[in-house]
Structures are given as structure tokens and as C-alpha cells.
Amino acid sequence: MSDAVGYNLENQSYKGLPPMLKRDLGLEIEDRLIRRYLPTEKEGQYLQVNIYGWGKKNGKKTLILGEAKTSISRREISRFQKIVKRAAQLENINSNDICQVIVVHNVTPSIEEYAKEQGIQLYWSYDL
């Protein structure tokens, strides 16, 4: 059941995020957002990225990485940022050139503030 809710939120994000990222960040999506699996350093193992795509902001190519969760914690934010670092390695880009996004159903004010401090763009599911 939780997988169905999670995948539904991801699917909504692929369609709902592009206009919001353009409005809020001036980030124009190239092609589309997708779900992607990144290889880890261990052969045959992968990291799932809920939201993955490329865009341009002020003419500069930007990688968009995101999570779609019913709720988030500091631990999940930390796990997500490890994925961001791995993606930066694989794509041979600076992690500052990655737009980090989390779409969430529910988040406490302290975690919302923490996410923002970490440079994560947070969107509520009902805004999609």
C-alpha cells in the first residue's frame, strides 16, 4: 500500500514540478522528469532516485534530483543528500549545480526549516 502511495506521488511530481520549478527558480526542464536508478560503487547495486531530470537556469545546465515522500526526517534528508553526492560524481558536476527537491505529504515545521537550510526546495503534494 505504501509503495502505491509513493509511486502515485512520484508520478504526480513528474507533471506538477516543471511549472513550479520554472515559477519559483527560473528552471526550465529539458525533456522530462523520470525515476532513475544510479549505480553504487558496489557492482549490481543501485540507488533509486524518485525524481531525475535536466534543466537550464540562466543558460546553465542543471541536474534536478528529488524525493517524493509521505513524510521526511533528518535521516531521510541525509540519505537523499548522499544520493546527490553520488549523482554529482557520476555526472561529473559540482553538487552546487544540482537542484534538490523534495515533494512531501506531511512535514513538521522543524524538518521543513532544516530542509531549506540544506538547500532543498520543498513542495507540498497538494500544490502539484
KELUMFI-521663 format. One record per residue: residue number from 1; residue in one letter; x, y, z of N, C-alpha, C in turn. Coordinates in steps of 0.1 Angstrom, whole numbers. Example, Ala and Ser with C-alpha at 12.3 -4.5 7.8 and 13.67 -1.06 7.14 Angstrom:
2
num 1; residu A; nx 132; ny -57; nz 78; cax 123; cay -45; caz 78; cx 132; cy -33; cz 78
num 2; residu S; nx 128; ny -22; nz 71; cax 137; cay -11; caz 71; cx 129; cy 0; cz 79
This chain:
128
num 1; residu M; nx 8; ny -12; nz 0; cax 0; cay 0; caz 0; cx 9; cy 13; cz 0
num 2; residu S; nx 19; ny 13; nz 8; cax 28; cay 25; caz 9; cx 35; cy 27; cz -4
num 3; residu D; nx 39; ny 16; nz -11; cax 45; cay 17; caz -24; cx 36; cy 24; cz -34
num 4; residu A; nx 23; ny 20; nz -34; cax 13; cay 26; caz -43; cx 12; cy 41; cz -40
num 5; residu V; nx 12; ny 45; nz -28; cax 11; cay 59; caz -24; cx 23; cy 67; cz -29
num 6; residu G; nx 35; ny 60; nz -26; cax 48; cay 66; caz -30; cx 49; cy 68; cz -45
num 7; residu Y; nx 46; ny 58; nz -53; cax 47; cay 59; caz -67; cx 37; cy 69; cz -73
num 8; residu N; nx 25; ny 70; nz -67; cax 15; cay 79; caz -72; cx 20; cy 93; cz -69
num 9; residu L; nx 26; ny 96; nz -58; cax 32; cay 109; caz -55; cx 43; cy 112; cz -65
num 10; residu E; nx 52; ny 103; nz -68; cax 62; cay 105; caz -78; cx 56; cy 108; cz -91
num 11; residu N; nx 46; ny 101; nz -96; cax 40; cay 103; caz -109; cx 34; cy 117; cz -109
num 12; residu Q; nx 28; ny 121; nz -99; cax 22; cay 135; caz -98; cx 33; cy 145; cz -99
num 13; residu S; nx 45; ny 142; nz -93; cax 56; cay 152; caz -93; cx 62; cy 154; cz -107
num 14; residu Y; nx 62; ny 143; nz -115; cax 68; cay 145; caz -129; cx 60; cy 155; cz -137
num 15; residu K; nx 47; ny 156; nz -135; cax 39; cay 165; caz -142; cx 38; cy 179; cz -135
num 16; residu G; nx 37; ny 179; nz -122; cax 35; cay 191; caz -114; cx 47; cy 199; cz -112
num 17; residu L; nx 59; ny 193; nz -111; cax 71; cay 201; caz -107; cx 76; cy 210; cz -118
num 18; residu P; nx 76; ny 207; nz -131; cax 82; cay 216; caz -141; cx 76; cy 230; cz -141
num 19; residu P; nx 63; ny 232; nz -140; cax 59; cay 246; caz -140; cx 62; cy 253; cz -126
num 20; residu M; nx 63; ny 246; nz -116; cax 66; cay 251; caz -103; cx 81; cy 255; cz -102
num 21; residu L; nx 89; ny 247; nz -107; cax 104; cay 250; caz -108; cx 107; cy 262; cz -116
num 22; residu K; nx 99; ny 263; nz -127; cax 101; cay 275; caz -136; cx 96; cy 287; cz -129
num 23; residu R; nx 85; ny 286; nz -122; cax 79; cay 298; caz -115; cx 88; cy 302; cz -103
num 24; residu D; nx 93; ny 292; nz -95; cax 100; cay 296; caz -83; cx 115; cy 298; cz -85
num 25; residu L; nx 121; ny 291; nz -94; cax 135; cay 291; caz -96; cx 140; cy 295; cz -109
num 26; residu G; nx 131; ny 298; nz -119; cax 135; cay 301; caz -132; cx 142; cy 289; cz -139
num 27; residu L; nx 139; ny 277; nz -135; cax 145; cay 265; caz -140; cx 136; cy 259; cz -150
num 28; residu E; nx 141; ny 258; nz -163; cax 133; cay 253; caz -174; cx 137; cy 238; cz -176
num 29; residu I; nx 128; ny 229; nz -175; cax 130; cay 215; caz -176; cx 133; cy 211; cz -191
num 30; residu E; nx 143; ny 203; nz -193; cax 146; cay 198; caz -207; cx 141; cy 184; cz -207
num 31; residu D; nx 134; ny 180; nz -217; cax 128; cay 167; caz -219; cx 117; cy 165; cz -208
num 32; residu R; nx 120; ny 156; nz -198; cax 110; cay 153; caz -187; cx 117; cy 148; cz -175
num 33; residu L; nx 109; ny 148; nz -164; cax 114; cay 142; caz -152; cx 111; cy 127; cz -151
num 34; residu I; nx 119; ny 119; nz -146; cax 117; cay 105; caz -146; cx 122; cy 99; cz -132
num 35; residu R; nx 119; ny 86; nz -130; cax 125; cay 78; caz -119; cx 138; cy 72; cz -125
num 36; residu R; nx 148; ny 71; nz -117; cax 161; cay 66; caz -123; cx 169; cy 58; cz -112
num 37; residu Y; nx 177; ny 49; nz -116; cax 185; cay 41; caz -107; cx 200; cy 44; cz -110
num 38; residu L; nx 207; ny 49; nz -100; cax 221; cay 52; caz -102; cx 229; cy 40; cz -96
num 39; residu P; nx 240; ny 36; nz -103; cax 248; cay 26; caz -98; cx 256; cy 31; cz -85
num 40; residu T; nx 258; ny 22; nz -76; cax 266; cay 25; caz -64; cx 280; cy 20; cz -67
num 41; residu E; nx 289; ny 21; nz -58; cax 302; cay 17; caz -60; cx 303; cy 1; cz -59
num 42; residu K; nx 293; ny -5; nz -54; cax 292; cay -20; caz -54; cx 285; cy -25; cz -66
num 43; residu E; nx 292; ny -33; nz -73; cax 286; cay -38; caz -86; cx 272; cy -45; cz -84
num 44; residu G; nx 263; ny -41; nz -92; cax 250; cay -47; caz -92; cx 240; cy -41; cz -82
num 45; residu Q; nx 245; ny -31; nz -75; cax 236; cay -24; caz -65; cx 233; cy -9; cz -70
num 46; residu Y; nx 221; ny -5; nz -68; cax 217; cay 8; caz -73; cx 210; cy 16; cz -62
num 47; residu L; nx 210; ny 30; nz -64; cax 203; cay 39; caz -56; cx 191; cy 44; cz -64
num 48; residu Q; nx 179; ny 43; nz -58; cax 168; cay 48; caz -65; cx 166; cy 63; cz -63
num 49; residu V; nx 165; ny 70; nz -74; cax 162; cay 85; caz -74; cx 148; cy 86; cz -79
num 50; residu N; nx 139; ny 91; nz -70; cax 125; cay 93; caz -73; cx 122; cy 103; cz -85
num 51; residu I; nx 130; ny 114; nz -85; cax 128; cay 124; caz -95; cx 142; cy 128; cz -100
num 52; residu Y; nx 143; ny 127; nz -114; cax 156; cay 129; caz -120; cx 153; cy 136; cz -134
num 53; residu G; nx 161; ny 146; nz -137; cax 160; cay 152; caz -149; cx 170; cy 164; cz -151
num 54; residu W; nx 170; ny 169; nz -163; cax 179; cay 180; caz -165; cx 171; cy 193; cz -169
num 55; residu G; nx 177; ny 204; nz -166; cax 171; cay 217; caz -169; cx 181; cy 227; cz -171
num 56; residu K; nx 177; ny 239; nz -174; cax 185; cay 251; caz -176; cx 180; cy 262; cz -168
num 57; residu K; nx 190; ny 269; nz -161; cax 187; cay 281; caz -154; cx 197; cy 292; cz -158
num 58; residu N; nx 192; ny 303; nz -163; cax 201; cay 313; caz -168; cx 212; cy 308; cz -178
num 59; residu G; nx 207; ny 298; nz -186; cax 216; cay 292; caz -196; cx 225; cy 282; cz -191
num 60; residu K; nx 225; ny 279; nz -178; cax 234; cay 269; caz -172; cx 227; cy 256; cz -170
num 61; residu K; nx 233; ny 245; nz -175; cax 227; cay 232; caz -173; cx 226; cy 228; cz -159
num 62; residu T; nx 215; ny 223; nz -154; cax 213; cay 219; caz -140; cx 206; cy 206; cz -139
num 63; residu L; nx 212; ny 197; nz -130; cax 206; cay 184; caz -128; cx 195; cy 186; cz -117
num 64; residu I; nx 183; ny 180; nz -119; cax 173; cay 181; caz -109; cx 172; cy 167; cz -103
num 65; residu L; nx 173; ny 166; nz -90; cax 172; cay 154; caz -82; cx 161; cy 156; cz -71
num 66; residu G; nx 153; ny 146; nz -69; cax 143; cay 148; caz -59; cx 138; cy 135; cz -53
num 67; residu E; nx 131; ny 136; nz -42; cax 125; cay 126; caz -35; cx 110; cy 129; cz -34
num 68; residu A; nx 101; ny 119; nz -34; cax 87; cay 121; caz -31; cx 84; cy 112; cz -20
num 69; residu K; nx 79; ny 118; nz -9; cax 77; cay 110; caz 4; cx 64; cy 114; cz 10
num 70; residu T; nx 58; ny 105; nz 18; cax 47; cay 109; caz 26; cx 51; cy 118; cz 37
num 71; residu S; nx 62; ny 116; nz 43; cax 68; cay 125; caz 53; cx 83; cy 123; cz 53
num 72; residu I; nx 91; ny 132; nz 58; cax 105; cay 132; caz 58; cx 111; cy 134; cz 72
num 73; residu S; nx 123; ny 130; nz 74; cax 130; cay 132; caz 87; cx 144; cy 137; cz 83
num 74; residu R; nx 152; ny 140; nz 94; cax 166; cay 144; caz 91; cx 174; cy 133; cz 85
num 75; residu R; nx 171; ny 121; nz 90; cax 178; cay 109; caz 85; cx 175; cy 107; cz 70
num 76; residu E; nx 163; ny 109; nz 66; cax 160; cay 108; caz 51; cx 166; cy 119; cz 43
num 77; residu I; nx 166; ny 131; nz 49; cax 173; cay 142; caz 42; cx 188; cy 139; cz 40
num 78; residu S; nx 194; ny 133; nz 50; cax 208; cay 129; caz 50; cx 210; cy 119; cz 39
num 79; residu R; nx 202; ny 109; nz 39; cax 202; cay 98; caz 29; cx 201; cy 104; cz 15
num 80; residu F; nx 192; ny 113; nz 13; cax 190; cay 119; caz 0; cx 202; cy 127; cz -4
num 81; residu Q; nx 208; ny 134; nz 5; cax 220; cay 142; caz 1; cx 232; cy 133; cz -2
num 82; residu K; nx 232; ny 121; nz 3; cax 243; cay 111; caz -2; cx 240; cy 107; cz -16
num 83; residu I; nx 227; ny 106; nz -20; cax 224; cay 103; caz -34; cx 228; cy 115; cz -43
num 84; residu V; nx 226; ny 127; nz -38; cax 230; cay 139; caz -45; cx 245; cy 139; cz -48
num 85; residu K; nx 253; ny 135; nz -38; cax 268; cay 135; caz -39; cx 272; cy 124; cz -49
num 86; residu R; nx 265; ny 113; nz -49; cax 268; cay 102; caz -58; cx 265; cy 106; cz -72
num 87; residu A; nx 253; ny 112; nz -74; cax 249; cay 117; caz -87; cx 259; cy 127; cz -93
num 88; residu A; nx 264; ny 136; nz -84; cax 274; cay 146; caz -88; cx 287; cy 139; cz -93
num 89; residu Q; nx 291; ny 128; nz -86; cax 303; cay 121; caz -91; cx 300; cy 114; cz -104
num 90; residu L; nx 289; ny 108; nz -106; cax 286; cay 101; caz -118; cx 284; cy 110; cz -130
num 91; residu E; nx 278; ny 122; nz -128; cax 276; cay 131; caz -138; cx 288; cy 141; cz -140
num 92; residu N; nx 298; ny 139; nz -132; cax 310; cay 148; caz -132; cx 306; cy 163; cz -131
num 93; residu I; nx 298; ny 166; nz -122; cax 294; cay 180; caz -120; cx 295; cy 184; cz -105
num 94; residu N; nx 295; ny 196; nz -102; cax 296; cay 201; caz -88; cx 282; cy 199; cz -82
num 95; residu S; nx 281; ny 195; nz -70; cax 268; cay 193; caz -63; cx 261; cy 206; cz -62
num 96; residu N; nx 267; ny 217; nz -63; cax 260; cay 230; caz -63; cx 252; cy 232; cz -76
num 97; residu D; nx 255; ny 225; nz -86; cax 248; cay 225; caz -99; cx 236; cy 216; cz -99
num 98; residu I; nx 232; ny 211; nz -87; cax 221; cay 202; caz -86; cx 210; cy 209; cz -79
num 99; residu C; nx 198; ny 209; nz -85; cax 186; cay 214; caz -78; cx 180; cy 202; cz -70
num 100; residu Q; nx 180; ny 204; nz -57; cax 175; cay 193; caz -48; cx 160; cy 197; cz -45
num 101; residu V; nx 151; ny 187; nz -47; cax 137; cay 189; caz -45; cx 131; cy 177; cz -36
num 102; residu I; nx 123; ny 180; nz -27; cax 115; cay 170; caz -20; cx 100; cy 174; cz -21
num 103; residu V; nx 92; ny 164; nz -25; cax 78; cay 166; caz -25; cx 73; cy 157; cz -14
num 104; residu V; nx 64; ny 163; nz -6; cax 60; cay 156; caz 7; cx 45; cy 159; cz 10
num 105; residu H; nx 39; ny 149; nz 15; cax 25; cay 150; caz 20; cx 25; cy 157; cz 33
num 106; residu N; nx 34; ny 154; nz 42; cax 34; cay 160; caz 56; cx 48; cy 162; cz 61
num 107; residu V; nx 51; ny 173; nz 67; cax 64; cay 176; caz 73; cx 62; cy 185; cz 85
num 108; residu T; nx 70; ny 183; nz 95; cax 69; cay 192; caz 107; cx 77; cy 205; cz 104
num 109; residu P; nx 73; ny 216; nz 111; cax 80; cay 228; caz 108; cx 95; cy 228; cz 110
num 110; residu S; nx 100; ny 221; nz 120; cax 114; cay 220; caz 122; cx 121; cy 213; cz 111
num 111; residu I; nx 115; ny 202; nz 106; cax 122; cay 195; caz 94; cx 120; cy 203; cz 82
num 112; residu E; nx 110; ny 210; nz 80; cax 108; cay 219; caz 68; cx 119; cy 229; cz 68
num 113; residu E; nx 122; ny 235; nz 80; cax 132; cay 245; caz 81; cx 146; cy 239; cz 78
num 114; residu Y; nx 148; ny 227; nz 84; cax 161; cay 220; caz 82; cx 163; cy 217; cz 67
num 115; residu A; nx 153; ny 213; nz 60; cax 154; cay 210; caz 46; cx 158; cy 223; cz 38
num 116; residu K; nx 152; ny 234; nz 41; cax 155; cay 247; caz 35; cx 170; cy 251; cz 38
num 117; residu E; nx 174; ny 249; nz 50; cax 188; cay 252; caz 54; cx 198; cy 243; cz 46
num 118; residu Q; nx 194; ny 231; nz 42; cax 202; cay 222; caz 34; cx 202; cy 225; cz 19
num 119; residu G; nx 194; ny 236; nz 15; cax 193; cay 240; caz 1; cx 183; cy 231; cz -7
num 120; residu I; nx 174; ny 225; nz 0; cax 164; cay 217; caz -6; cx 151; cy 225; cz -9
num 121; residu Q; nx 146; ny 225; nz -21; cax 134; cay 231; caz -24; cx 123; cy 221; cz -20
num 122; residu L; nx 114; ny 225; nz -11; cax 103; cay 217; caz -6; cx 90; cy 221; cz -12
num 123; residu Y; nx 83; ny 210; nz -17; cax 69; cay 213; caz -22; cx 59; cy 203; cz -15
num 124; residu W; nx 48; ny 209; nz -12; cax 37; cay 201; caz -6; cx 30; cy 194; cz -18
num 125; residu S; nx 25; ny 182; nz -15; cax 19; cay 173; caz -25; cx 6; cy 180; cz -31
num 126; residu Y; nx -1; ny 187; nz -22; cax -13; cay 193; caz -27; cx -11; cy 205; cz -36
num 127; residu D; nx 1; ny 210; nz -37; cax 4; cay 221; caz -46; cx 7; cy 216; cz -61
num 128; residu L; nx 8; ny 203; nz -62; cax 12; cay 197; caz -75; cx 1; cy 200; cz -85
